[in-house]
Amino acid sequence: PKSDHIRTKELITKVKVVEKKEYPEMKKAWEKAKSGLTASEWILRDQKKKMKEAAQQILSDMKTTKENLAELDKIAMKARVFTDEDYFCDLIKYEEESREPGHVTRIAGYKSMLDQARNFQRITTAENVTDLFPQYKNVIQEILMQGN
């Protein structure tokens, strides 16, 4: 009966927690659909974006290298000997003529250092990515034209 019912004085509160989750694959699918691109166009766009970021990183590294070399040249007492191409060519020529024991491994090492010196010289003298990779000049220009 109604008389058996007892009212309590406790206050009952309910707490609702709203949790927001992001699902990257769903978000990417939504952006793909929203942009109206096909899957191949989307992949091509991503690859171009990655290539552009890599080119920017290369240019940044080139700039840092040039600045560091300029600072080093300013404070150095001697010129940079080990980046000189002629120096390594002379070492290789001397080892080939003298043929002392172990000359084969020394020549291989000198050739490796010669390649590094040439690459280092290319990086320090290049003004942009097309100077660094002349064989890809047309491809780089085409990508830059499509990006604009």
TIMI-991220 format. One record per atom (N, C-alpha, C): residue in three letters; x, y, z. Coordinates in steps of 0.05 Angstrom, whole numbers, plus 5000, padded with zeros to 4 digits. Atoms other than C-alpha are relative to their C-alpha. Layout:
residues N
alaXYZ
...
//
This chain:
residues 148
pro501649765000
pro500050005000
pro501750255000
lys498749745002
lys501750734995
lys501350085026
ser498949934974
ser503150805069
ser502749875006
asp497450144996
asp508950315066
asp502350144986
his497949865015
his512750775019
his501350215017
ile498549814984
ile518251175053
ile501750174981
arg498449825016
arg521251785022
arg502850035011
thr497349964991
thr528751855025
thr500950294996
lys499049725002
lys532652505033
lys502550024982
glu497649995017
glu538552304988
glu499350124972
leu500349885026
leu539552684924
leu501649834980
ile498850175020
ile541052254864
ile500850184976
thr499149855023
thr545352594810
thr501249814980
lys498950165022
lys547152304743
lys502050174985
val497949865014
val553552494709
val500349884973
lys499750095027
lys554052444634
lys502750094989
val497449945010
val561052404605
val500049984970
val499950005030
val561952594532
val502949954993
glu497350075008
glu568052274501
glu500250034970
lys499649965029
lys570552484433
lys502449844991
lys497950175011
lys574551974394
lys500450074971
glu499449965028
glu578052074328
glu501149744988
tyr499150235014
tyr578851514280
tyr501450094974
pro498549885022
pro584451704231
pro499249894973
glu500850115025
glu582351214177
glu497350104990
met502749905007
met575151454179
met500250294992
lys499649725007
lys577452174178
lys501250034972
lys498849995026
lys581852044118
lys498049934978
ala502150085019
ala576151684082
ala498050234996
trp501949785002
trp571552274097
trp501350234983
glu498749795016
glu576652774069
glu500349924971
lys499850105028
lys577652344007
lys497350054986
ala502749975011
ala570152333995
ala499250294996
lys500749715001
lys569453074010
lys501450144977
ser498449865021
ser574953273961
ser499149924972
gly500950095026
gly571752873904
gly502149894982
leu497850125016
leu578252553882
leu499749705000
thr499950295001
thr579051843860
thr502349905017
ala497950124983
ala583551373899
ala502850064988
ser497449955013
ser589251443848
ser500850295002
glu499449714997
glu588652203849
glu500850075028
trp499449954971
trp588852193925
trp502949905006
ile497350114995
ile595151753926
ile502050184986
leu498149835015
leu598452193873
leu500450275015
arg499949754984
arg596752813915
arg501849965025
asp498450064976
asp599752483977
asp503049984993
gln497250035009
gln606152293939
gln501250274993
lys498949735007
lys606953003912
lys500550165026
lys499649864974
lys606053273983
lys502649905013
lys497650124987
lys611452794009
lys502550104985
met497749915016
met616152983951
met500650295006
lys499649724994
lys615153723965
lys501250045028
glu498849984973
glu616653624039
glu502949915000
ala497250095002
ala622953224021
ala501750214987
ala498449795013
ala625253773974
ala500550235019
gln499649794981
gln624054294028
gln502149935021
gln498150094981
gln628053874077
gln502950014988
ile497450005013
ile633753804027
ile501050294998
leu499249725002
leu633854554015
leu500750125027
ser499349914973
ser633854684090
ser502749895008
asp497450124993
asp639654204099
asp502250134985
met497949865016
met643454534042
met500650275011
lys499649734989
lys642455214073
lys501649985026
thr498650044975
thr644754964141
thr503049934995
thr497250085007
thr650954634109
thr501650244991
lys498649765010
lys652755284073
lys500750195023
glu499549824978
glu651955694136
glu502249895019
asn497950124983
asn656155204177
asn502750024987
leu497449985014
leu661655194124
leu501050285000
ala499249725000
ala661755944121
ala501150085028
glu499049954972
glu662455974197
glu502649875005
leu497550154996
leu667855444196
leu502350134985
asp497949865016
asp671755804141
asp500850265014
lys499449754987
lys671256444182
lys501849965024
ile498550044975
ile674156144246
ile502449814996
ala497950205003
ala678855624216
ala502750134994
met497349905005
met686355724215
met501149904973
lys499050125025
lys687455274154
lys497749964981
ala502150065020
ala683655144090
ala499149715004
arg501050274998
arg679454524084
arg501549824980
val498450175017
val684254004057
val498549764990
phe501250255006
phe680053384059
phe497550014982
thr502249985019
thr674553654013
thr501150054972
asp498849935025
asp679453803957
asp500249744982
glu500150235018
glu678353333898
glu502849924990
asp497350055010
asp685453403872
asp501849855021
tyr498450134979
tyr688353183939
tyr499549705000
phe500650285000
phe684752513936
phe500949874974
cys499050105025
cys686452423863
cys503049955001
asp497150034997
asp693852523880
asp500649765018
leu499650234983
leu693252013937
leu499549744986
ile500650245016
ile690151503891
ile502249944980
lys497850035020
lys695451623838
lys502549905014
tyr497650084985
tyr701051553890
tyr499849705008
glu500450284992
glu698150893916
glu500249814977
glu499950175024
glu697350613846
glu502949974990
glu497350015009
glu704550783829
glu501849855020
ser498250134981
ser707750543894
ser499449715005
arg500950284996
arg703749893902
arg501249875025
glu499050114974
glu705849803974
glu497849815011
pro502050194990
pro702349244014
pro497650155012
gly502449884990
gly695149424028
gly499050224982
his500849785017
his694649903970
his497249984989
val502750045012
val688149603943
val497950115018
thr502149904981
thr684149754006
thr500350305004
arg499649714998
arg687250444012
arg498850154976
ile501149885024
ile685450603940
ile497050005001
ala503050014998
ala678250373952
ala499050215019
gly500749804981
gly677950814013
gly500350284989
tyr499649745012
tyr680851413976
tyr497950064979
lys502149965021
lys675851313919
lys497350075014
ser502549944986
ser670151303969
ser500150295011
met499849734989
met672751944002
met499950214977
leu500149825023
leu673552253932
leu497150054992
asp502849975007
asp666252113917
asp498550175021
gln501249834979
gln664252413984
gln500750294997
ala499149725003
ala668353033971
ala498650134976
arg501449905023
arg665153113902
arg497150065007
asn502849964992
asn658153033931
asn499750235019
phe500049784981
phe659753513988
phe500350264985
gln499649765016
gln662254023937
gln497450074985
arg502649955015
arg655753933896
arg497950125019
ile502049914981
ile651554043958
ile500550295008
thr499449734991
thr655254663980
thr499850214978
thr500249815021
thr655154993912
thr497350024987
ala502750005012
ala647954823893
ala498350225012
glu501849794990
glu642955383898
glu497249905004
asn502750124997
asn636654953890
asn500149714993
val500150295004
val634354243881
val500749924971
thr499450075028
thr634954263805
thr503050014995
asp497150005002
asp642354443812
asp501249745011
leu499050244986
leu643253843858
leu499449754984
phe500850245017
phe639553353812
phe499350094972
pro500649895027
pro640253613741
pro498649794982
gln501250205016
gln637952943712
gln496950005003
tyr502849994994
tyr631053063743
tyr498850284996
lys500949735003
lys630453793722
lys497350034988
asn502649995014
asn624653683674
asn497749915018
val502150114983
val620753263724
val499350205022
ile500449814978
ile621753773780
ile498450244990
gln501449775011
gln619554343735
gln497049944994
glu502750085006
glu613353953713
glu498349995026
ile501550024974
ile611353813786
ile499550285011
leu500449734990
leu612454533805
leu497850154985
met502149885017
met608054763747
met497249905007
gln502650124993
gln602454283767
gln499250095028
gly500749914973
gly602854513839
gly498850285001
asn501049725000
asn601355243820
asn497450014986
//
